[in-house]
């Protein structure tokens, strides 16, 4: 009986030791998880990047093919707070008629936040695009609670619609054909580079685990 207990004890101890060694080995080689590099891909001059890391086509190119009617549909998300007709009343937000090309906080009688009125310059196409991406990042401390528009197409369309409501500013010239192609190629190269870095990281983790 004592011999059986002794054998069982050694078997149990051996199993525990093997399990512990397996756990330690897994943690040492990071075999239980894949890691991503701190920096994915690389920065390319002249290519815009959104908050989620995806490369974006410049707004000048987006506006060249923007749809005012589609922008009016997108603007329906804003009508709970804003009017955009000539002489329209202020609501939770200011009337937005003829806003592009005007200074930040230009509507008389509306109580803008200091976060917005302290921003120098006018509402140009790029500023409005940045605002629509994230009002809180564009003007930290703003009273605007809108989360933003994630799709560049939606932003371009609604900016085109807003421009058609009294502002009528000329669109910025899109890049020349050669520049546009170069921009698209740069975006493609960045995607390929990011994919290669990710694949190399997975291969390195797999090789380390195999060792």
KAMONOR-V113322 format. One record per residue. N is the residue number from 1. RES is the residue in three letters. PSI is psi in whole degrees, 0 to 359 (* if undefined). OMEGA is omega in whole degrees, -180 to 180 (NA if undefined). BURIAL is # if it has 9 or more other ideal C-beta (glycine too) atoms within 8 Angstrom, else .. Layout:
# KAMONOR-V113322
n	res	psi	omega	burial
N	RES	PSI	OMEGA	BURIAL
N	RES	PSI	OMEGA	BURIAL
This chain:
# KAMONOR-V113322
n	res	psi	omega	burial
1	UNK	315	179	.
2	UNK	320	179	.
3	UNK	318	179	.
4	UNK	317	179	.
5	UNK	320	-180	.
6	UNK	316	180	.
7	UNK	315	-180	.
8	UNK	322	179	.
9	UNK	317	180	.
10	UNK	320	178	.
11	UNK	315	180	.
12	UNK	316	180	.
13	UNK	320	179	.
14	UNK	320	179	.
15	UNK	318	179	.
16	UNK	318	180	.
17	UNK	318	180	.
18	UNK	318	179	.
19	UNK	316	180	.
20	UNK	318	179	.
21	UNK	322	179	.
22	UNK	317	180	.
23	UNK	314	-180	.
24	UNK	320	180	.
25	UNK	318	180	#
26	UNK	316	179	#
27	UNK	323	-178	.
28	UNK	317	-177	.
29	UNK	2	-178	#
30	UNK	35	-177	#
31	UNK	343	-176	.
32	UNK	2	177	.
33	UNK	153	176	.
34	UNK	143	-180	.
35	UNK	148	175	.
36	UNK	151	178	.
37	UNK	155	180	.
38	UNK	325	180	.
39	UNK	121	179	.
40	UNK	126	177	.
41	UNK	209	-179	.
42	UNK	163	-178	.
43	UNK	136	178	.
44	UNK	129	-178	#
45	UNK	139	174	.
46	UNK	0	179	.
47	UNK	124	-178	#
48	UNK	151	-180	.
49	UNK	133	179	.
50	UNK	179	-176	#
51	UNK	331	-178	.
52	UNK	9	176	.
53	UNK	354	-179	.
54	UNK	141	179	.
55	UNK	143	-178	#
56	UNK	149	172	#
57	UNK	139	180	#
58	UNK	146	-178	#
59	UNK	329	179	#
60	UNK	324	177	#
61	UNK	324	179	#
62	UNK	319	-179	#
63	UNK	330	-179	#
64	UNK	335	180	.
65	UNK	21	-179	.
66	UNK	153	-178	#
67	UNK	112	-178	.
68	UNK	318	180	#
69	UNK	319	177	.
70	UNK	325	178	#
71	UNK	324	177	#
72	UNK	322	178	#
73	UNK	319	179	.
74	UNK	324	-177	#
75	UNK	343	178	#
76	UNK	339	176	.
77	UNK	344	-174	.
78	UNK	346	-170	#
79	UNK	347	175	.
80	UNK	336	-177	.
81	UNK	336	-172	.
82	UNK	147	163	#
83	UNK	162	-180	#
84	UNK	10	178	#
85	UNK	157	-180	.
86	UNK	122	-179	.
87	UNK	8	-180	.
88	UNK	151	-178	#
89	UNK	152	171	.
90	UNK	147	175	#
91	UNK	225	172	#
92	UNK	325	174	.
93	UNK	170	-178	#
94	UNK	159	171	.
95	UNK	136	-173	#
96	UNK	10	179	#
97	UNK	134	177	#
98	UNK	45	-177	#
99	UNK	323	-177	#
100	UNK	136	-177	#
101	UNK	355	-180	#
102	UNK	157	179	#
103	UNK	159	173	.
104	UNK	134	178	#
105	UNK	38	-173	.
106	UNK	344	-175	.
107	UNK	116	-178	#
108	UNK	137	175	.
109	UNK	352	179	.
110	UNK	136	-177	#
111	UNK	83	177	.
112	UNK	157	174	#
113	UNK	152	176	#
114	UNK	331	-180	.
115	UNK	325	-179	#
116	UNK	314	-177	#
117	UNK	340	180	#
118	UNK	350	180	.
119	UNK	125	-179	#
120	UNK	159	176	.
121	UNK	177	-178	.
122	UNK	169	174	.
123	UNK	89	173	#
124	UNK	182	-175	#
125	UNK	319	-179	#
126	UNK	319	178	.
127	UNK	316	-180	#
128	UNK	323	177	#
129	UNK	314	180	#
130	UNK	320	178	#
131	UNK	317	-178	#
132	UNK	335	175	#
133	UNK	312	179	#
134	UNK	101	178	#
135	UNK	322	-176	#
136	UNK	333	176	.
137	UNK	327	179	.
138	UNK	319	-179	#
139	UNK	80	-179	#
140	UNK	127	-178	.
141	UNK	358	179	.
142	UNK	153	177	#
143	UNK	351	180	.
144	UNK	126	-177	#
145	UNK	359	-180	.
146	UNK	133	-175	.
147	UNK	335	-180	.
148	UNK	169	179	.
149	UNK	120	-175	#
150	UNK	332	-174	.
151	UNK	125	177	.
152	UNK	325	-180	#
153	UNK	319	179	.
154	UNK	319	-180	#
155	UNK	317	179	#
156	UNK	317	-179	#
157	UNK	316	-178	#
158	UNK	327	176	#
159	UNK	320	177	#
160	UNK	320	178	#
161	UNK	314	179	#
162	UNK	320	-180	#
163	UNK	326	-180	#
164	UNK	348	-180	#
165	UNK	68	172	#
166	UNK	334	-176	.
167	UNK	304	176	#
168	UNK	42	177	.
169	UNK	147	175	.
170	UNK	140	179	.
171	UNK	149	174	#
172	UNK	148	180	.
173	UNK	128	175	.
174	UNK	161	179	#
175	UNK	152	175	#
176	UNK	161	-176	.
177	UNK	319	-179	.
178	UNK	319	-180	.
179	UNK	321	180	#
180	UNK	316	178	#
181	UNK	318	180	.
182	UNK	321	179	#
183	UNK	314	179	#
184	UNK	321	178	#
185	UNK	323	179	.
186	UNK	319	178	#
187	UNK	316	180	#
188	UNK	317	179	.
189	UNK	321	179	#
190	UNK	321	178	#
191	UNK	316	180	#
192	UNK	316	-179	.
193	UNK	317	180	#
194	UNK	320	179	#
195	UNK	317	-179	.
196	UNK	319	179	.
197	UNK	317	-180	#
198	UNK	317	-180	#
199	UNK	319	179	.
200	UNK	324	179	.
201	UNK	317	179	#
202	UNK	318	179	#
203	UNK	320	180	.
204	UNK	319	179	.
205	UNK	320	-179	#
206	UNK	318	-179	.
207	UNK	320	179	.
208	UNK	322	180	#
209	UNK	324	180	#
210	UNK	328	178	.
211	UNK	*	NA	.
